Amino acid sequence: MYTETTTKTMNLVPQLNQRDGQIWAPSKLYSRSPLSNKAPAGYGLGGNAIMTDSPDYNLDNISGSGWFVGVPKMDNFTFGSCLVENIQWAAGEGAQIAFLYPGTSSPAVYNTRIQRTKFNYAFGPWEWINPPMQLGIEYRTAERHNGQPVYAKAISFGKAPNASSKDISHGIENFGQLVSYTGMLDGANLIQNSMVDNIRINASAIRITTNTDASECYVYLTLYYTKTTD
């Protein structure tokens, strides 16, 4: 492997268009030298990730930037060992991104990532970059709405009603503002579906009103919302 380094670039620029009447490409100004001792092991960050201290493999006390193996702590989730990138720009400030392994966590996660930032020596909460969106589980995401964290939850509504209205509780505590939602009815888009007259979502429940017998159709929704506690 080689790296390119410039040599007396400023002195050669005026001569670019004067040699044999040809235009010389900028690459003519470079010399090549072997890539050596540029990083540990000669490439990338070099070496393996560093294991954090047992028994709990805490990620809070990592010092310095690099790759580590540890166990993130998040309410309602149990993680196994994860690969973590720690980026530090001062002793009390930085960020972490955790790459979650399949089969080591509960509820299960598959090649998903979480992140958090550190300010004034304190880490903020972990947030999902690409949550696995399992039914009935609330995820605090890295998205923002009017400066507030956006949460996501996939919900099984059950079967749609027969030319009537049906309400279910979405089970979200401290519901703030609905940001957006998506939905499916029997494999088709729920929103603007010809069988559906109205969809209402408030702080405690979801109501769907149909204009025909849709009682054999299952409905699934994903809600994106803020919380009053942020």
C-alpha positions as CSV (number, residue, x, y, z in Angstrom):
1,M,0.0,0.0,0.0
2,Y,1.1,3.5,-0.7
3,T,0.3,7.0,0.4
4,E,0.7,10.2,-1.7
5,T,2.6,13.2,-0.5
6,T,3.0,16.6,-2.2
7,T,6.4,18.0,-2.9
8,K,7.0,21.7,-3.6
9,T,3.5,22.0,-5.0
10,M,3.5,25.8,-5.0
11,N,6.6,26.0,-7.2
12,L,5.3,23.5,-9.8
13,V,1.9,25.0,-10.4
14,P,3.0,27.7,-12.9
15,Q,4.6,25.0,-15.1
16,L,1.6,22.8,-15.4
17,N,0.5,24.1,-18.9
18,Q,4.0,24.7,-20.3
19,R,5.6,21.3,-20.5
20,D,5.6,20.0,-24.1
21,G,2.4,21.9,-24.7
22,Q,0.5,19.4,-22.6
23,I,-1.7,19.8,-19.6
24,W,-0.2,17.7,-16.8
25,A,-2.6,16.1,-14.4
26,P,-2.3,17.1,-10.7
27,S,-1.1,13.5,-9.9
28,K,2.2,14.4,-11.6
29,L,3.0,16.6,-8.7
30,Y,2.9,13.7,-6.2
31,S,5.5,11.2,-5.2
32,R,4.8,7.8,-3.7
33,S,6.2,6.4,-0.5
34,P,5.4,3.1,1.3
35,L,2.6,3.3,3.9
36,S,4.4,2.3,7.2
37,N,3.9,3.1,10.8
38,K,0.9,5.3,10.0
39,A,-1.3,3.4,12.5
40,P,-1.0,0.4,14.8
41,A,-0.7,-2.7,12.6
42,G,-0.3,-0.4,9.6
43,Y,-4.0,0.1,8.9
44,G,-7.2,1.5,10.4
45,L,-7.3,1.8,14.2
46,G,-5.3,-1.4,14.5
47,G,-5.7,-4.2,16.9
48,N,-8.8,-5.6,18.6
49,A,-11.4,-3.8,20.7
50,I,-10.5,-3.3,24.4
51,M,-12.6,-5.2,26.9
52,T,-14.1,-3.0,29.7
53,D,-13.8,-4.0,33.3
54,S,-15.8,-6.9,34.7
55,P,-18.1,-7.8,36.3
56,D,-20.6,-5.4,34.8
57,Y,-18.4,-4.2,31.8
58,N,-19.5,-0.6,32.4
59,L,-19.1,1.9,29.6
60,D,-19.3,5.0,31.7
61,N,-15.7,5.2,32.7
62,I,-13.9,4.7,29.4
63,S,-11.0,7.1,28.9
64,G,-9.9,8.1,25.5
65,S,-11.2,7.4,22.0
66,G,-11.2,3.9,20.5
67,W,-13.1,0.6,20.2
68,F,-14.3,-1.2,23.3
69,V,-16.4,-4.2,24.3
70,G,-19.0,-3.5,27.0
71,V,-22.6,-3.8,28.1
72,P,-24.9,-0.7,27.6
73,K,-27.5,-0.1,30.4
74,M,-31.0,0.8,29.2
75,D,-34.4,0.6,31.0
76,N,-36.5,-2.3,29.8
77,F,-33.7,-3.8,27.8
78,T,-31.0,-6.4,28.7
79,F,-28.0,-6.3,26.5
80,G,-25.1,-8.7,26.2
81,S,-21.6,-7.6,25.2
82,C,-21.6,-5.0,22.5
83,L,-18.9,-3.4,20.3
84,V,-18.7,0.3,21.2
85,E,-17.0,3.2,19.5
86,N,-16.0,5.9,22.1
87,I,-15.3,9.4,20.8
88,Q,-13.8,11.8,23.3
89,W,-12.9,15.4,22.6
90,A,-12.4,16.4,26.2
91,A,-12.3,14.5,29.6
92,G,-16.0,15.3,30.3
93,E,-17.3,15.4,26.8
94,G,-17.8,12.8,24.0
95,A,-20.1,10.3,22.4
96,Q,-20.6,6.6,22.2
97,I,-22.2,4.4,19.5
98,A,-22.9,0.7,20.4
99,F,-23.3,-2.0,17.8
100,L,-25.7,-4.6,19.2
101,Y,-25.0,-8.3,18.6
102,P,-27.8,-10.7,17.5
103,G,-28.8,-13.2,20.1
104,T,-27.2,-11.5,23.1
105,S,-30.0,-9.2,24.1
106,S,-33.6,-9.2,25.4
107,P,-35.8,-8.3,23.7
108,A,-33.9,-9.5,20.7
109,V,-32.0,-7.0,18.6
110,Y,-30.5,-7.7,15.1
111,N,-27.7,-5.6,13.8
112,T,-29.1,-2.4,15.4
113,R,-27.3,0.5,16.9
114,I,-27.8,2.9,19.8
115,Q,-26.0,6.2,20.7
116,R,-25.5,8.6,23.5
117,T,-23.6,11.8,24.2
118,K,-21.6,13.0,27.2
119,F,-21.6,16.6,28.4
120,N,-20.1,18.0,31.6
121,Y,-19.0,14.5,32.7
122,A,-22.6,13.1,32.5
123,F,-23.9,10.8,29.8
124,G,-27.4,11.3,28.4
125,P,-29.8,8.4,27.8
126,W,-29.1,5.8,25.1
127,E,-31.2,6.4,21.9
128,W,-31.9,4.1,19.1
129,I,-30.5,4.9,15.6
130,N,-32.4,2.0,14.0
131,P,-34.7,0.3,16.5
132,P,-35.9,-3.3,15.8
133,M,-39.5,-2.2,16.2
134,Q,-40.9,-5.2,18.0
135,L,-44.6,-5.1,18.7
136,G,-45.6,-3.4,22.0
137,I,-42.1,-2.1,22.8
138,E,-41.3,1.6,23.2
139,Y,-38.1,3.0,21.7
140,R,-36.5,6.4,22.4
141,T,-35.0,7.3,19.0
142,A,-32.2,9.7,17.9
143,E,-34.9,11.7,16.0
144,R,-36.1,15.1,17.2
145,H,-39.3,17.1,16.9
146,N,-39.3,20.7,18.0
147,G,-36.1,19.9,19.9
148,Q,-37.7,17.0,21.8
149,P,-36.8,13.3,21.5
150,V,-39.1,11.2,19.3
151,Y,-40.3,7.8,20.6
152,A,-41.6,5.0,18.5
153,K,-43.9,2.1,19.3
154,A,-45.4,-0.6,17.0
155,I,-48.9,-1.7,18.1
156,S,-51.2,-4.5,17.2
157,F,-54.7,-3.1,17.0
158,G,-56.3,-6.6,16.4
159,K,-59.1,-7.0,14.0
160,A,-60.8,-3.9,12.5
161,P,-64.5,-3.2,13.3
162,N,-67.6,-4.1,11.3
163,A,-68.9,-0.8,9.9
164,S,-68.4,0.8,13.3
165,S,-65.8,2.2,15.7
166,K,-63.3,0.3,17.8
167,D,-61.0,1.7,20.6
168,I,-57.9,0.2,22.1
169,S,-55.4,1.5,24.6
170,H,-51.9,2.1,23.1
171,G,-50.3,1.8,26.6
172,I,-48.0,4.8,26.2
173,E,-47.3,6.7,29.5
174,N,-46.7,10.5,29.5
175,F,-47.9,10.8,25.9
176,G,-47.0,14.3,24.6
177,Q,-47.6,15.0,21.0
178,L,-48.2,12.7,18.1
179,V,-45.6,13.4,15.4
180,S,-46.7,10.9,12.8
181,Y,-47.9,7.4,12.3
182,T,-48.1,4.6,9.8
183,G,-50.4,1.6,9.5
184,M,-51.4,-1.5,7.7
185,L,-54.9,-3.0,7.3
186,D,-54.9,-6.6,6.0
187,G,-51.6,-5.9,4.1
188,A,-52.7,-2.6,2.6
189,N,-52.0,0.9,3.7
190,L,-54.3,1.9,6.5
191,I,-54.1,5.6,5.8
192,Q,-56.7,6.7,3.2
193,N,-57.9,3.1,2.9
194,S,-61.4,3.0,1.3
195,M,-62.8,0.9,4.1
196,V,-61.7,3.4,6.8
197,D,-63.7,6.5,7.6
198,N,-61.6,7.8,10.5
199,I,-58.5,7.2,12.6
200,R,-58.1,9.1,15.9
201,I,-55.1,8.9,18.2
202,N,-55.0,10.7,21.6
203,A,-53.0,10.5,24.8
204,S,-54.5,7.2,25.8
205,A,-56.2,5.4,22.9
206,I,-56.5,4.6,19.2
207,R,-59.9,4.7,17.5
208,I,-60.6,3.3,14.0
209,T,-64.0,3.7,12.3
210,T,-64.8,1.6,9.2
211,N,-67.7,2.0,6.7
212,T,-67.9,-1.7,5.9
213,D,-67.3,-5.1,7.4
214,A,-63.6,-5.2,8.0
215,S,-63.8,-7.6,10.9
216,E,-61.5,-10.2,9.3
217,C,-58.7,-7.7,8.7
218,Y,-55.9,-7.3,11.1
219,V,-54.5,-3.8,11.8
220,Y,-51.0,-2.8,12.8
221,L,-49.8,0.8,13.6
222,T,-46.5,2.5,14.4
223,L,-46.7,5.7,16.4
224,Y,-44.0,8.4,16.6
225,Y,-44.5,10.8,19.4
226,T,-43.0,13.0,22.1
227,K,-43.4,12.7,25.9
228,T,-44.3,15.2,28.5
229,T,-41.4,14.1,30.7
230,D,-38.7,15.5,28.3
